[in-house]
Amino acid sequence: MTETREAFALIGAGPMGLATAKVLKEQGIPFQGFELHSDVGGLWDIDGPKSTMYETAHLISSKSMTEFTDFPMADSVAEYPSHRDLKGYFHDFADHFGLREHYRFNAEVTQATPLGAPSDGWRLTWRDAQGEQSAEYAGLLIANGTLSEPNMPEFAGHFDGELIHASGYRYPSQFDGKRVLIVGAGNSGCDIAVDAIHHAKHCDLSMRRGYYFVPKYLFGKPADTMGGAIKLPMWLKRPIDALLLSWFVGDPQKYGFPKPDYRLYESHPVVNSLVLYHAGHGDLRIKADIERLDGHTVHFRDGSHEDYDMILAATGYKLHYPFIDSDLLNWQGDAPHLYLNAMHPDRDNLFVLGMIEATGLGWQGRHEQAEMVARYIRGLRDGSPAAQELKSLKSGTFERATGGMNYLNLARMAYYVDKATYRRAVTGWIDKFRKAAS
C-alpha cells in the first residue's frame, strides 16, 4: 500500500476535476487524481468510456459565458463550440496548468471507505493495468460528473423495435429510414430530434410537460450574453424575459407543444433555435406522454397511437457515485444534502464538486466552487478564522441556494441553484479566506 496520508484523492478529470486540480495546486494542497479514461476531458471526450456525447453535440451556452475566466477559448472557436472544440480546450487547459502529472489515468475507483472517525481519512481502492490497488488519503474530492448514469424510464407493455437511451446515441445515421419517437423534450431531446428529422422516415417528440424555449441568438448576439449588463430582481426579470421570448419565439402551443405548468426559470429552459422551426414546418409532430407499448405501437395518454421502429429516451441522468456508500454523502431525497452543494456538514475531508446546476453558471461558477473548497482545506490546515466560521456554519441547518425560486420537484432539479445567490455566497467565502491569508 502506497503511503499518501497527507494527500487528498481527487476523482475525475473532466471540467470540474480539472478546475479542482488547478486550485488545489495553487493552494499548495497535495493530491492524487484518478481518471477512468486515458486522458482529460470527461464526457466531452466522445471516446471516453463514460461519455454520453453524440457527434452533433454543441454547447447550449455561448463560449464567453461558459469558459474559465483565466483561460478563455481561442477566437477561432465558434460561439457555440462543438464537443471536439471542447475536448481540445480541456486538453489545452490541462497542459497550460500542468495538471496531467497529478493524475493516474485508466484508473477506475471502485471503493472509498472512511478509516474511522470523520477526521481519520479515507482508503481508496482502484483498478488499473496493474490490477487492484489501494492507498490511504487525508481526504476525498469527488468530481466524476453528473451526466453519465442514464435515467431510463420503465414503460408499461413491450416494444418490439429498438429502444435506447440518449446515452446510446452517437450518429444521426442511427435514424436512417426509421419511424422514430423521441421521449423527453429537454435540451438533448430537442437537439437529437432535430438530427432525427433529417434522417428518419418521420420523427415525433413525446412530452410529459411543457417547456420555455429560448433561441440561441437575440438581436444577433448569443442570448445568454444579453442579461449581464443590468441586474434585475426576479419579479422584474421574469416578465421582461417572457416578453422578449414572446417576440422572438412566439407561442409554441400553436405547434402542439404543451403549455408549461410552472413559471419561467422554475426549470431549465430549452435553448434551441430549430425545434420550433421544424415543428412549424410539420417536420416534427408533438405527441403526449406514453401510456403503454404494444409491439411496434405506442399508445399515448391522449388516446392516440402510432407505430415506430425506434424509441429514444432523452430522459436525463441520475447522480451516480457507485464507489461510496450514499449514507456517507448525507443523501436526502434525490441528491446529497451538502452546504453550497459541495461541503459535508460533519466531514471536513469529503467534498462533492460539480453537483450543481444553474442557468448561466458556466465553468467559472464551478471553478469558484472548487476554489472555495480548496481554500477551506488550506484554511483548516493554517488555523484560519474564516475556515472555522465556515466549519461551524456548514455543520448547522442550511438550505439550498435557490434565492427563493420554487424549482420543480424533479430529480434533475434537486441540485439546482439560483446563479446569483450561489455565486454571491461562494465568492463571499473566497474573499474571507483571501483576507484571512493576507
N, C-alpha and C positions, 0 to 999 in steps of 0.2 A: 504494500500500500504506500502510495506517494504521500509524503508529509506536506500538507498545504494548509495547515490550520490557520494561518494568518491571512489567507486569500479568500475572496468571495468567488463562488461559482456563478457564471452567467450563462443562461441557456438561450440560444438563438442568435443568429447573425443576419436577421432581416433589418428593416429600417429602425425598429425600436431597439433591437440588440446592439446595433452599431452605434446608435446615439448613446446608449448606456455605456458601452465600452469606451467611447470618446470621453465622456465626462468622468468616468472612473479613473481613466488615465490622467486627465487634467487635475483631479483632486488627489492624485498620489495613492489611490487605493488599489492594492494588488488584487488581481482577479485572473481567473481562468475561464475562457469562453468555450462553449460546446455548440457545435452546429452539425445537424444531421446530414446536410448536403456537403458537397466538395468545395463550395465557395460561398461567398456572402450574397445577399440579395433577398433571401426569404421567398415569399410567394411570388415576387416579381421576376424570379428566375424560372421560366416556364419548364425548364428541365429538372427542377428540384423535385425530390420525392414527395413533398407535401404541397407543391404548388397547385393552386386551383385556377391558374391563369389560362386564358384562351388567346388564340393568335390575334384576334382583332381588338383586344382589350387596350383601353387608354384610361388615363386618369379622368375622373369626373370633376375634379377641381383643377384650376389652372396652375401652371408650374410656379408662378410667382406667389401664390397663396399656399403652396404645399411644400416647397423646398426648405431646407435648413438655411437659416439666415446667414450663417458664416460659411456656407458652401453653396452658392447659387448655381443653378443649372446653366449650361452654356447657351449663348444667344442662338445657336444653331438648332437647339431643341425646340420643338413645336410648343405652342401654348398649352395644348392638352397632350402630353407625351404618351407614347406607346410603352408597353411593358418592356420592350427591348431598350428603349431610351433609358428607362428607369433602372434596368439591370446594370447598364453601363454607368449610370450615375452612382449607384451604390458601390460598384467596384472602384470607381474613382475616389469616392468618399473614404473607403477603407484604405486605399493607397495613400491618400493625402494625409490622413491622421495616424498612419502606421498601426492599423488595428488587426491585420491578419495574423501577425506574430503572436497575438494573445489568444488565438483560437485553436482548438482541436477540431479538425474537420472530419467528416464521415464518422462522427461520434454520436450515437443515439443514446440519450439519457433515458434510463429505464426505471430508476428509483431514486427518490430523495427522501431521506429519513432523518428526523431530528435525533441528535446524540443523547439528549436527556432533557434538562431544563431548557426553557425558551432561549437562554443565553449561551447554550453549550455548543452551538454549531450544528453542522449537517454532514451526513455521509451521503455522497453521491455515487451512484453506480451507473456505468455507461458501457456500451458495446461498440467496439471499433474493429479494425483489421486484426488487432492482437487478441481479440476475444473480449470477455467481460472483465472490467476493471472497476476499481472503486478508490475513493480518497475522501478525506475529511476536510471540510472547509469551514471558514468562520461564518459564512452566511450564504444565502441563496437569492439570486435575482432571476426571476422567470420572465423571459421576453420572447416566447415562442409563437406569438401571434394569436389572432382571434378568428382567422378565416381559413382554417384547414380541415375542420371536422364537419362534414355535411349534416345539415338538419333535414333528413329525409322524412317526409310525412308518410303516414300509413293511410292507404286508400281502401275503402270498402270494395270487395269484389276482386276480380283478377283481370289483368291486362295481358293480352297475347302478343302485343307488339313490343317495341323497345322502350324500356323505362329507365331513365338515367337521372342523376342529379347534375346540376350545373357544374359541379366539380369534375365531372367526367367529360365535359365538353372542351374540345381543343380547336377544331377546324370547322368552318361553315360547310364544308363538303359532307360532313356527317348528316346534313339535312337533305342531300340531293334526292329529288324526286319523291320525297315522303310527305305524308299528311302529318303535320306537326302541331302539337299543343304545348305551349309554354305555360307552366303553372307558377304564378308569382310575378308581380309587376314592379319589383324593386329595381334598383339601378342595373344590376346584372341581368335580370329577366327582360327588361326593355332593350338593353343592348343586344342580347342574344336573339330576341325576337326580330330585331332589325336585320341581323345576319340571316336568320331563317327565311325571311321574306324573299331574299334574292336566290335562294337555293331550293327551298321546299316546294312541293306541289301546291300547298297552301299552308298558312300558319294562323293559328288562333292563340289568343292570350287569355288565360283563365285568372280571374282576380277575386280575391275574397273581400277586399275593401278598396276604397278609393285612395288616390294619391294626389299630392300637389306636384305639378310639373314645372320645372324651371329650365328655360333654354340655356344653352351654353354661352350664348352671346346676347348682350343688351347694348344697344347703341354702338355696335361694332367692337365692343370690348368684352372679355370674359366676364360672365355675370357675377362671379364671386369677388371680382375686384371693385364692384360698384358701391359696396356698402361700407367701405372702410374710412372714408373721409369724415363722415358725420356719424357720431354715435347716438343712436336713438333708443329711448326706453321701449320695451317690447309692446306696450299698449299703443304706441305710436308707430313703431316699425311694422307691426303686423298689418294694419290696414293700408299703409303706404305700399308695402311689398305686394300685398294682394291686388292692389290697383294696378301696379306695374305688370303683374302676371296676367291680369285680365286683358291688358293692352297687347302683350306680346304672345300670349298663349291662347287666349280666348277661353271658351268653355269646353273642356274635354268631355263633358257629358253628352254633347251633341254627336260625338263619335262613338258613344256607347260605354265610355268609362264611368264607373260608379262615382257618385259624389262622396268625398271624404266625410266621415262622421266625426271628425276632430278638427281642431283649429290649426292653421298654418304654424309650422315649427314644432308641433307636438309629436311629430315623427319625421324621419329623414325624408326630404323631398327627392323626387326623381329628376336628375339632371340629364335631360335628353332632348335634343332638338329634332329628332327624326321619328320617334314612335308616334307622335300625334300626326305628323305629316303623312305617314303611311296609313294610319287609321282613317284619316280624312280622305285618302285616295282609294280606300277599300282593299288595300293590300293586306290589312291585318284586321281580323274580327275579334271583338271583345266578348268573352264568354263569362258566365257566372262561375261560382265556386263548384268544385266537383262533388257530386253526391255519391257516385259509385262507378266502378268499372265493370265491363262485361265483354270479354273477348277483345275486339278492337273498338268497341263502342264505349264512349264516355257519356254518362248521364250527369247533367248539371242540375243544380238546385232550383233553377227556374223552370224545370220541366223539359228543357230541350235536350237533345242528344246529338252526337256527331261521331263519325268513325275516324280513327287516327292510326298511323303506323308507328308513331314515336311520341312519347311524353317526356318532356324535360322539366324537372322540378327545380326552379330557381327559387328555392325556399330558404336560402341563407345557411348560416353556420352556427355551431354551438361552441361555447367556450370549452376548451379541452386541455386539461393538464393531467395526462394519464400517469405520470411518474410520481405524483404526490397525492396523498390522501386529501380529499376535499375538505374534511373537517379541519385540517391544518391551515386551510386558506380562509377560514371563517366564512364558509359558503352559506349564503342565506338566499332562498328562493332560486333565481336563475343565474346568480353570479356571486363571487366572493364579495363580502362587505368589507371594504378597505377604505381607510382615510384617504381622500383625494384619489380614489380608485387604485391606490398603489401600496399603501402602508398598513401593515397588520396592526391591530390595536394592542396586541400583547408582545409580539415578537419583533425585536429590533434587528433581526438578521434574516428576515424573509420579506421580499418585495415582489409584487407583480407589476411589470412595466408594459404599457401599451394596451391594457384592458380599459380602453376609453374610446368613446366616440362622441363627436360634437360637430355640428355643421361649421365648417371653416377652420377647424383646429389645426389642420396641417401637421407636417412633421416637426415644425418648430415648436408647436404646443406640446408635442410628445417629448421633444428634446428638453424642454423646460421641466417636464415631469421627471425625467431622468436626472437632470441637474439637481433638482430639489432632493431626490433620494440620495445621490452621491454626496451632496453637501451635508445631509443629515448624518450619513455614516461617518464622514470625516469629522463632523461636529461632535458626535458621541465620543470618538476617539480622543478629540482635543479638549473635551470638557466644556464645550460651548454652551453658554446660557440659552441661546436660540434652540439648540438641539434638545435641551432639557425641557424647554417650553413646548416644543412640538411633541416630544415624547409623552408629556402629560396630557396634551390635548387629544392626541390620537387614541389614547387609552380610554377616553371617556365616551360619551354619547355623541355621535356625529351623523350627519345626513349627507346624501349625495349632493354635489354642487349643481343643482338644477336651476338655480336662480328663480325659483318659484314656478318653473314650467311644469305643466301637467302632462308628462310624456305618456304615450300609450303603454298600457300594461302588457308588454310583449317581451319575450326573452331577449330579442335583439336590442331592446331599449333599456335593458336592466343596468347597463353601464354607460348610458348616455348622459351627457352633462351639458350645461349651457357654457358655451365657449368663453364669454366674457367673465362670468362668475368663476369659472375654473382657473383661467389664466391669471386672474387677479389674485386668487388665493395662492397659487403656486409661485408666481413671481414675487409675491409678498414675502413668502418664506425664503426664497433665494436672496432677496435684499437683506433680510435679517441675518442670514448666515454670512453674507459678504461684510456687513457692518461689524459683526462679532469677530470676524477674522482680521479686520483691518486695525 
